[in-house]
Each structure stands twice: as C-alpha cells, then as structure tokens.
C-alpha cells in the first residue's frame, strides 16, 4: 500500500473515526454508488463530458437509476473524461495525441449529488485561502482549510462550490469541526460541471493559494500521491 510510511497518512488513519462527516449521509437509509470514469466505462465514451447538459443527464441518470443520494468518484483513478476538456488544453483528438502527457490521475474523491448540498468541516481549522477559479473544467469556487493533527499541519481542498460561499469567509478565519461552511455549486459557478464536491487532502500546498492540482500526469503519480493521501481516511464513505 502506498503511503503507509507517510506521517500524514499514519495520523489520518489513526484519527479516521473522529472526523465529522463532510456531507450528510445515513448509510442505514441512504445509498451510495461508485462511478467509473476510467477507460473501462464504455458508456462514458459515448458522452461528451465537455457538454455540461449531456454530462449532467448522464450523472443524474446514474443516481436516479440506483436510487442513490451520492455517486463517488475514485481517488487514484486513471480517468479518460479529462481527455475531452481543460486538462488536455481543450485540444482536438489529433492535437492531443501529439501533445505532452495529459493529466488524468485523479488526486481527490468526488461526491456527486444535488446542487446546494451542504458541506461540513471534518476537523477544526483555519481558512488558508479561497478563489474563484473561473475556467471551463476548473474548480470554480474553491476553499482550502489548514488543519493541525497532533501538531502536524495538513490542508483540505473543497472544489466546485457555490460562489456565495466565498462571500462568507475570510483568510485566517476559524472553521469549527462540524461547521457548515459551503455547498455544492451550480455549473455556472463550479467550473461548468454537474454538481459535485471535489475533496482532496494535501500535505504541502506551497506555493499555491486557492488552488492545487486535482489531477496529475501518471508519470508523476508517486510524488503526488505521497503529498495527497487517500481522502477516504477522512470521508469514511
């Protein structure tokens, strides 16, 4: 298992049961489904994921057919959907094939659900930074929190939020464990995606503010996974 020697990984693993849920979910009454955004998903290859309406219909259909509250998009997943959009520079297929190695390895966990879904802080922390990354396929409204765990600092990133959430916070402000501080954003404010939360854990965020790569090149996998351990150690989903 990658990261077992990583100090942050070890601390998160021993604290897993003590984190507050990031979204409200009752496993006894509600259902999750796992989304597959790899090349193994033949149906996804038929969808133009750069078409927000078409991609939203696909996501909503999966949720409705499974009677699920949330769909979970995997950590350390080698995705094909990014070939079509911002992470390959919006290039044509022929251009993409001759371009440098694209970024396809997902470094966070996505929670797909309804716009307006409430988001809660899993651990007390300070607002490190926030930004409106308003590019097609980007994070849109983004908040990053700085936490301390047994004296060890780490960061949590929340992408694809409601733009109104950025009006209610300030850098250096304190967010308590379990405090509601954000919501799933609509496409026009979340980077033009179907509503969801991109949740990522980061050990060293330097030199970024209000942003950090959520997808990396496969050739850089080991470096980024060491710096971004499995978010499910916090999410428990």
C-alpha positions as CSV (number, residue, x, y, z in Angstrom):
1,X,0.0,0.0,0.0
2,X,1.4,3.4,-1.0
3,X,1.9,6.0,1.7
4,X,2.0,3.6,4.8
5,X,5.3,5.3,5.7
6,X,3.9,8.7,5.2
7,X,3.5,10.7,8.5
8,X,0.2,12.3,7.4
9,X,-1.2,9.0,6.2
10,X,-0.5,7.4,9.6
11,X,-2.0,10.3,11.6
12,X,-5.1,10.3,9.4
13,X,-5.6,6.6,9.7
14,X,-5.5,6.6,13.5
15,X,-8.0,9.5,13.6
16,X,-10.4,8.2,10.9
17,X,-13.3,7.6,13.3
18,X,-13.1,11.0,14.8
19,X,-13.6,13.2,11.7
20,X,-17.0,14.8,11.3
21,X,-18.9,13.8,8.1
22,X,-18.2,16.2,5.2
23,X,-21.7,15.6,3.8
24,X,-24.8,14.4,5.5
25,X,-25.3,10.7,4.7
26,X,-27.1,7.9,6.6
27,X,-25.7,4.6,5.4
28,X,-28.6,2.8,7.1
29,X,-31.2,4.6,5.0
30,X,-29.4,6.1,2.0
31,X,-27.4,4.7,-0.8
32,X,-24.0,5.4,-2.5
33,X,-22.9,4.2,-5.9
34,X,-19.4,4.2,-7.3
35,X,-18.8,6.0,-10.6
36,X,-16.3,4.7,-13.0
37,X,-14.5,7.3,-15.1
38,X,-11.8,5.0,-16.5
39,X,-11.5,3.6,-20.0
40,X,-13.4,0.5,-18.8
41,X,-16.6,2.5,-18.8
42,X,-17.8,2.1,-22.3
43,X,-21.0,4.2,-21.8
44,X,-18.9,7.2,-20.7
45,X,-17.1,7.1,-24.0
46,X,-20.4,7.9,-25.7
47,X,-20.8,11.1,-23.6
48,X,-19.3,14.4,-24.5
49,X,-18.2,15.4,-20.9
50,X,-17.5,18.9,-22.1
51,X,-21.2,19.3,-22.8
52,X,-22.5,20.2,-19.3
53,X,-26.1,19.4,-20.0
54,X,-25.3,16.0,-21.5
55,X,-22.9,15.1,-18.8
56,X,-25.4,16.2,-16.1
57,X,-28.1,14.0,-17.7
58,X,-25.7,11.1,-17.6
59,X,-24.7,11.7,-13.9
60,X,-28.4,12.3,-12.8
61,X,-29.5,9.2,-14.6
62,X,-26.9,7.0,-12.8
63,X,-28.1,8.4,-9.4
64,X,-31.8,8.0,-10.2
65,X,-31.5,4.5,-11.6
66,X,-29.6,3.4,-8.5
67,X,-31.9,5.4,-6.1
68,X,-28.6,6.8,-4.7
69,X,-28.1,10.1,-2.8
70,X,-24.5,10.4,-3.9
71,X,-22.1,9.0,-6.5
72,X,-18.5,8.6,-5.5
73,X,-15.6,9.3,-8.0
74,X,-12.5,7.5,-7.1
75,X,-9.1,8.5,-5.7
76,X,-6.0,7.4,-7.7
77,X,-8.3,6.7,-10.6
78,X,-6.8,7.0,-14.1
79,X,-9.6,8.8,-15.9
80,X,-10.5,9.3,-19.6
81,X,-13.0,12.1,-19.2
82,X,-10.3,14.7,-18.9
83,X,-9.0,14.0,-22.4
84,X,-12.0,15.9,-23.7
85,X,-11.6,19.1,-21.7
86,X,-9.5,21.5,-19.7
87,X,-6.8,19.1,-18.6
88,X,-5.6,18.5,-22.1
89,X,-5.9,22.1,-23.0
90,X,-9.2,21.7,-25.0
91,X,-7.2,20.2,-27.9
92,X,-8.6,18.2,-30.7
93,X,-8.0,14.4,-30.6
94,X,-5.2,14.7,-33.2
95,X,-3.6,17.5,-31.3
96,X,-3.9,15.7,-28.0
97,X,-2.2,12.6,-29.4
98,X,0.9,14.7,-30.2
99,X,0.8,16.9,-27.1
100,X,2.8,16.3,-23.9
101,X,1.5,13.7,-21.4
102,X,-2.0,14.7,-20.3
103,X,-3.1,14.9,-16.7
104,X,-5.5,12.0,-16.0
105,X,-4.8,10.7,-12.5
106,X,-7.4,11.9,-10.0
107,X,-6.0,13.0,-6.7
108,X,-9.2,13.6,-4.7
109,X,-12.6,12.0,-4.2
110,X,-15.6,13.4,-5.9
111,X,-19.0,13.3,-4.3
112,X,-21.7,13.8,-7.0
113,X,-25.1,14.9,-5.9
114,X,-27.6,17.8,-5.9
115,X,-26.6,21.5,-6.1
116,X,-26.9,23.1,-2.8
117,X,-25.8,20.0,-0.8
118,X,-24.3,21.2,2.5
119,X,-20.6,20.7,3.3
120,X,-19.2,20.5,6.8
121,X,-15.7,20.8,8.1
122,X,-14.3,17.4,9.1
123,X,-11.9,18.9,11.6
124,X,-11.4,22.4,13.0
125,X,-9.1,24.6,11.0
126,X,-8.2,28.0,9.6
127,X,-9.2,29.3,6.2
128,X,-5.9,29.1,4.3
129,X,-7.2,30.6,1.1
130,X,-10.1,30.7,-1.4
131,X,-10.6,31.6,-5.0
132,X,-13.0,31.6,-7.9
133,X,-11.1,29.5,-10.5
134,X,-13.5,30.5,-13.2
135,X,-12.2,28.5,-16.2
136,X,-14.0,25.8,-18.1
137,X,-13.3,22.5,-16.4
138,X,-11.6,24.1,-13.4
139,X,-12.7,24.1,-9.7
140,X,-14.9,27.2,-9.9
141,X,-15.5,28.4,-6.3
142,X,-12.8,26.8,-4.1
143,X,-12.0,26.9,-0.4
144,X,-8.8,25.5,1.3
145,X,-8.6,24.8,5.0
146,X,-5.5,24.4,7.1
147,X,-5.7,21.9,10.0
148,X,-3.5,20.6,12.8
149,X,-3.5,17.0,13.8
150,X,-1.2,16.1,16.7
151,X,0.8,19.2,15.8
152,X,1.1,18.1,12.2
153,X,-0.3,20.6,9.6
154,X,-2.3,19.5,6.6
155,X,-4.8,21.0,4.2
156,X,-8.2,20.0,2.8
157,X,-9.4,21.4,-0.5
158,X,-13.1,21.8,-1.5
159,X,-13.7,22.5,-5.2
160,X,-16.8,23.1,-7.3
161,X,-18.6,25.1,-4.6
162,X,-21.3,27.8,-4.6
163,X,-19.9,31.2,-5.4
164,X,-21.9,32.7,-2.5
165,X,-19.8,30.6,-0.1
166,X,-16.8,32.7,-0.8
167,X,-18.6,35.8,0.5
168,X,-19.0,34.3,3.9
169,X,-15.4,33.5,4.8
170,X,-12.1,35.3,5.2
171,X,-8.5,34.1,5.2
172,X,-7.4,33.3,8.7
173,X,-10.9,32.8,9.9
174,X,-11.6,29.7,12.0
175,X,-13.9,27.0,10.9
176,X,-15.0,24.6,13.7
177,X,-15.3,20.8,13.4
178,X,-18.8,20.1,12.0
179,X,-19.4,23.7,11.0
180,X,-21.4,24.1,7.7
181,X,-19.3,26.4,5.5
182,X,-20.0,25.5,1.9
183,X,-22.4,23.9,-0.7
184,X,-22.3,22.1,-4.0
185,X,-22.3,24.7,-6.7
186,X,-24.3,25.0,-9.9
187,X,-22.4,24.5,-13.2
188,X,-22.0,28.2,-13.9
189,X,-20.1,28.7,-10.7
190,X,-18.4,25.4,-10.2
191,X,-16.2,25.2,-13.3
192,X,-19.1,24.0,-15.6
193,X,-19.5,20.5,-14.1
194,X,-22.6,18.6,-12.9
195,X,-22.9,19.5,-9.2
196,X,-20.4,17.7,-7.0
197,X,-17.7,18.2,-4.4
198,X,-14.0,17.6,-5.2
199,X,-12.5,16.8,-1.8
200,X,-8.7,16.5,-1.5
201,X,-6.1,16.2,1.3
202,X,-2.8,17.9,0.8
203,X,0.3,17.7,3.0
204,X,2.4,20.5,1.4
205,X,0.5,23.1,-0.6
206,X,3.4,25.5,-1.2
207,X,3.3,27.7,-3.3
208,X,-0.5,27.5,-4.1
209,X,-3.3,29.6,-2.7
210,X,-6.9,29.0,-3.6
211,X,-5.9,26.2,-5.9
212,X,-3.9,23.0,-6.1
213,X,-3.7,20.3,-8.9
214,X,-6.6,17.8,-8.5
215,X,-5.3,15.7,-11.4
216,X,-1.7,14.8,-12.3
217,X,0.3,13.1,-15.0
218,X,0.6,9.3,-14.5
219,X,4.4,9.7,-14.6
220,X,4.2,11.9,-11.5
221,X,1.8,9.6,-9.7
222,X,4.1,8.6,-6.8
223,X,5.1,12.2,-6.0
224,X,1.5,13.5,-5.9
225,X,0.0,10.5,-4.1
226,X,2.6,10.9,-1.3
227,X,1.6,14.6,-0.9
228,X,-2.2,13.8,-1.3
229,X,-3.2,10.8,0.7
230,X,-6.5,9.0,0.3
231,X,-9.3,11.4,1.2
232,X,-11.5,8.5,2.4
233,X,-9.4,8.4,5.5
234,X,-11.4,11.5,6.4
235,X,-14.6,10.9,4.4
236,X,-15.3,7.3,5.6
237,X,-17.6,6.8,2.7
